[in-house]
Amino acid sequence: MIESPLQLEHEAESAREPVENPSLQAAERPGAASGQAEGRLELEYLPWGTLDDSEDGVGCMILATCGWVELEYAVMRRGCGLLDQPNRGTLSIQGADGRELINRMVTQDLGPLDASRSCRSFMTDRTGRLVADLVIVQLPDEILLDIDIHQLKAVRDILEHHVFTEDVTIEDVTSKWYRIGMHGPLIEAVIDSFGAMPGEDLGASRLDIAGVTVQAVRRDIAAVSGCDLFLPRDHAVEIWNTIRQQAGIKGIRARTVGWYAFNTARLEGGTPVFNIDFGPTNLPHETSLIDSHVSFTKGCYPGQEVVARMQHLGQPKQRLRGLRILGDFLPVSGTQVFAAEDEALAEPVGVVTSSTISPLKGAASIAFAMLKKRVFSEGTRVRLHAEGEVCEAVVAELGIEEVSS
């Protein structure tokens, strides 16, 4: 079981009242802000994947909420949200031939990869199906592969299988490297205190936080500015608290963000997640992430012929698409989708993979669904069952313009 080094910090956050300003807490006039939020939940964790008898023998718990879901969401829209990510694993690739090895094993061209630019890519098997969704980061003496912990072993085994006489060392450094996410319109002011905020998506920069070197990778995945911080696991608590302290000095609200709030924000940002919205059974074209993850001008990699043939000669049989639900319904993950014109007892044409109620859409429900070709065109109406009733939805691109402070 992989445990977060920040658990005590989450417990402390859960015990704190949401407003620390004594003048607000002491207010006695009718209607004044008291700092006492209604509907407080308990500190809660969720399993990431299967914990018992998992095929890879790996599991972890991720923070669901510190008890203030609405405030956790709000801080990503108005301030600086901090996301603990124990579900991310890290491989280190070292040696003179390491970059070449990775380049011939992934779908994206590593040509633009350098100290100022990271990249996203898939790794596929020989049938063209997904093995993993990767973020690839260049450091001075090594390349880091950021991977879901459940795909860590598979990726390492594949890379090691393709090393013959090359000068390459592959090491699982998940116990050394850790990941903290920052999301919100004011994170740049905080990050600039330690170096410089990367200027574009997947841009990279090195920060000095509490005397520790940290790699920042820009990832605007939640309809707002975002960064993933790659940092030494042993310094996670120190760095976490230093960021919060610096935010406070600048008058910026910083708060821990759990999965419940982040899930809403990433759906609003139109960002699917591996092992939730798509996974190892899917082809790259079924994810709708081809533009960001696949190069059609680079050299060979396992499954390239299948991916290229799909690009030039046809369409996938299914594709991950967004849904905007009509009416006050929230279909949950696993809900079957039907063509709007079909009669009762028809064959399903898709399945919901994740959903949320979107504050930025006027509390409308939105979702990702894996849909068959028959209905995945934008604007198509489909039918679902939610909360014991039949409702309709429209196939639409998720994602909105970035929230500004």
Buried (B, 14 or more C-beta within 10 A) or exposed (E): EBEBBBBEBBEEBBEBBBBEEEEBEEBEEEEEEEBEEEEBBEBBBBBBBEEEEEEEEBBBBBBBBBBBBBBBBBBBBBBBBBBBBBBBBBBBBBBEBBBBBBBBBBBBBBEEBEEBBBBBBBBBBEEBBBBBBBBBBBBEEBBBBBBBBBBBBBBBEBBEEEBEEEEBEBEBBBEEBBBBBBBBBBBBBBBEBBBEBBEEBBBBBBBEBBEBBBBBBBBBBBBBBBBBBBBBBEBBBBBBBBBBEBBEEBEBBBBBBBBBBBBBBBBBBBBBBBBBBBBBEBBBBBBBBBEBBBBEEBEEBBBBEBBEEBBEEEEBEBBBBBBBBBEEBBBEBEBBBBBBEBEEEEEBBBBBBBBBBBBBBEEBBBBBBBBBEBBBEEEBEBBBBBEEEEBBBBBBEBBBEEBEE
